[in-house]
Amino acid sequence: MTSVYLALGYLLLCAGTVGLLLFLRARSRQDRAPFPDNTRLLRGPGESHRQRLAALDEQALNVALLFLGLPAIGYGALLYLAARLAPGYPISSGFLIWLGLAGLLAAFWFGARRLVALIDRRRNTRLGHFGERVVAEQLEPLKAAGYHVFHDVPAGDSPARDAAPTRSAVDRDTPASNTIDHVVVGPVGVFAIETKTRRKGRARVGFMAHEIIYDGDALAYPWGEDRHGLEQAHRQAEWLARHLANQTGRTVPVHALLVFPGWSILRKGRGAVHVLSPRELPDAIQKPTSTPVGLPGQPLTPADLELVLRELDARCRDVEL
């Protein structure tokens, strides 16, 4: 009977802890904020990744609580039932105890696997968030030169992210994102910047471990070749050009840029997408050598700039408390 009471005590402790945490969480959300209800902030670098991190943290907490509480509750109930069985009952108490132990081990196994998967997804998402912050810091000096920078721009009907191939660091286990990582606006045009944060792998013979080779059509990594990110960057720039043209009534030149934080880029050709490292961004934007998507537009007038900035500001101002 002592083991039964211990199990029931643990059961009550787990249930009480879960209830208290849920109550505190619900109460914290009811706190009155010092801001008006209609306060909206501009999206920061990696806002989509930040939201995913918050969602993953909440999922991990819920799984951890269930992982600790439910197996103990079930096993405690079986122990109590086994202790209360009358002699001669068709099901022996020993069978129930072993059944409960098997269920407890199975719950621990599946709970542990779920937690490990969430931790792995959070690690990849955090890497992607950090990569976008790296790119954002390189864009910051452009503001002093009269450029305007927007981050994590919602792209409306833009296609979802490409399915990341093997060795992708970020997008494989995260939801599809309909955002453009960074948009820079200046007199020479608009720049749609897609960021891909990829871990380094073992280099093949003749390749540098820190270098990506771009021939204008495909990307050669130290471990192999693919086109990951190229088509996505081009589609997003096309969407942004169409959207701004609809809003301003004239052709807006949009350059498609693909950036790989932490890598050096060796360019052996030119393509529709300009591939570069973060430190090359300021020069590539102030003295563009890339060709805008669609029909080339004229340099933006101050009135055009005002319309473009107003549209992007309204589109990106959706961060709530």
N, C-alpha and C positions, 0 to 999 in steps of 0.2 A: 504493500500500500504506500510505502514511503516514496517509491519511484513514481507512483501515480500522482501523488500530491506535488512532487517536484515538477513533473511534466505539466500539470495543470497550472502551477505557479508560473512556469516559464511561458505557458500559453497566455495567461492573463497579462504578464509583463510585456510580451510582444504586441498583443492586441492594444494594450494601453499606450504603448509607445507610438504605434501607428496612428491611433486615434488622436493623440496629442500633437503629432507632427502635422497631420492633416488639418487640425483645428488652427494651429499657429499659421499655417500657410494660407488658409482661407481668411483668417483675420488680418494678416499682413496686406492682402490684396484690397482690403476695405479701407485702408488708411487714406486719409484725405491728402491729396497732393497739393502743393502750393501753386500749381499752374492751372490756367483755364483748361477746360475740357477740350477745346479745339486747338491746343498747342501742338504743332507739328514741326519736327526738326528735319534737316537735310540728312540723307543717308550718308553714313561714314564709310571709310574703306572696309570692304569685306562685311557689309551689313548682313547680307544673306548668310554668310558663314557664321556670323555672331548669333543670328537667330537659330541656326541649326545647332550650334553649340549649346545654347540655352535649352532647346528641345531635347537634345541628347542627355544633358545633365538631369533633366526632369525624368526622362525615361529610365536612366540608370538608377535614380533614387527610388522610383516606383518598383523596379525589378529587385533592387536590394531589399526593400521592405518586404515584398512578397517572398523573396528568396529566404529571408530570415524567419518570417512569421508563419506562412501557410504550412510548410512542412512540419513545424513544431505543433501547430494547431491540429493538423490531421493525426500526427503520431500520438499526441496527448489524448485525443478523443478515442483512438483505438486502445490505448493503455487503460483508459477508464472503462471502456466497454469490456475489455478482457477481464478486468478485476471484478466486474459486476455480474459476469456470466455465472449462472447456476450450474452445479455439477450435472453432467449428463447432457448438456446442451450439444447439438450436432457439431457446432464449430468450437474447437478448443481455443483456449486463451493463448496458448503458445503459437498457434497458427496465425492468430490476429496480430500478435506481436511481431512475428517475422514478416507478415504482409505489410505491416506499418513501416518496419525497418526498410523493406525493399522500396516502398513508395517514397520514404524519406530520402534514400540514396538517389532514386531517379529524379526527384525534385531538385536535389542539390546539383546533379549532373546537368540537367537542362537549364537551371538557373545560372550556373557557372558559365555555361556556353553562351547564354544570352548576354551576361555581363561582359564577357571577353569580347564579343562581337561589338557591343556598344562602345567599349573602351577603344577598340581598334578604329571604329568609325569616327570617334571623337578625335583621336590622334591625327587621322588624315584630314579631318575638317579643320582642325587647329593649324595644321601645316598650310592648308590653302589660305586660311585667314591671315597667317603671318606673311605669306607671299604677297598678298594684295596690299598689306601694310608697307612692305618693302617698296613696292612700285609707287604707292601713294607718297612716300617720303621723297622719292626722286622727282615727282611731279610738283612738289610744294614750291620749289624756287621759281617755277614758271609764273606763279601768281604775281610776283614782284615785277615781272616783265609784261603784265597786262593780260595774261591768259586766265581763263576761268576753268576750274576743275570740278567735275562731278563724279561721285563714286556710286557704284552698284546701281546703275540706272535701270529701272524697270523697262523691259523691252516689249511689253505687251504681247503681240502675236509672234515674237521671234521664236525660232525653233529651240527646242531643249538642247542642253549641252550634249556634245558628242559622247557616246559611250566610251569610257576610257579603256584603253587596252591594258595588257599586262604591264606591271610596274608603275601604273599611274598612281600618284600619291593622294589624289583628292576625290575625284568625281565618281569612283567606282561604286561606292556604297552610300552616296548621298543623293537626295532627291534632285530631279532635274531643275535647273535654274534658268529663268527667263530674264536675266539681267546682263547688262554690259558692265564689266568690272570698273572701267574708268572712261570718262568722256572729257576731252580737253577742247575748249572753244577759244579760237583766236582769229585775228583778221585773215589769216591765210586759209582758214577752214576749220573743220571739226575732225577730231581724231577719236576713233572708237578703239579702245585698248582692251584686249583679252589677255588675262594672266593665266599661265599654266605653271603650277608648282610641282615639279617632278623630282623624285629622289634619284640620286645617282646609283647606277648599277655597275657591275663588273665590265670593264672595257674589253672590247675585242682587240686583237692584234692590229696595230696601225691606227688606233683611235685613242684620243685623249679622254680621260675619265670626266673632265669638266666641260667638254666642248660639244656643241650641237652644230652640225653642218647643214646648211640650207642651200639647195640648188635652184630655188624658185618654184619647185613643184612638190618636194617631199623633204622631210626632216630625217637626218641620219644621227641617231643617238649612239653612244658608245656600244650599246648592246644590239641595235637593230634599227630599221627604218619604219616610219609610218607618217601619216598626215594628220595626226591628232592635234586639233585646235585650228588648223588652217581654214577648213571649210566653215567652222563655227565663227571665226573672226570675220570672215568675208560676209557671211550671211547677216551677222549683227550690224556690220557697217552698211550693208544694203538696206536693211530695215530702218536704220537710223536716218539714212539719206531720204528714203521715201517719207518717213514720218515728218521730218523737218520740212521737207518740200511741201507737204500737205498743210503744215501749220503756217509757213511763211509765204507760200505762194511763189517761191522761186527755187532754183536748183542750189542746193547746199553741198559743197564738196566735203565728202567724208572719207578719211583715210583709215584703212584697216591695219591695225598694228597687233602683233602677237609677241608677248614678252615672257621670257623664262627667267624668273629670279634665281640667282645663284649659278647661272650658267654663262659661258662665253659662246658667242655666236660667230661661226665662220660662214660668211655668205659667199657662195660661188655662182649665184644667179639672182635674177629679180623675178618676183611673181606678183600676183594680185594682192598678197598680204606681205607687209614688211615685218620681218622677224628680227628681234633685237633683244639685248639685255637691258635691265632697268637703267643702268648708268648711261646708256646711249639715248634714252628718251628725250631729254631736254634739247639736244642738238637735232634729233630727228623731227621734233615738232616745230622748233623755231626755223629750221632750214630744211623743210621736207623734200625728200627725193622720191617718195612713194607717189603712186598715181591714185587719185581718188576713185572710189567705186562709181559706176554709172557714168553719166555725162559730166565732164569737168565743169565746175562752176566758176564764176568770177569771185575775186576776193570779196569778203563780206563787208558791206557798208556798216557804219555805226547803227543804222536803223535795223538792218538784218541781224546784227549781233544782239541787239536788244530783244528782238522777237525770239531768237534761238535761246537766249539765256532765260527769258521768262518762261518758255515752254519747259526747259529742262529743270528749272527751279521748282515749278509746280509739280513736275513728274517725280522728282526726288524728295519732295517734302512730305513724307508720310510716316516718319518715325514717331511713335506715340510712347507714352510712359507705360 
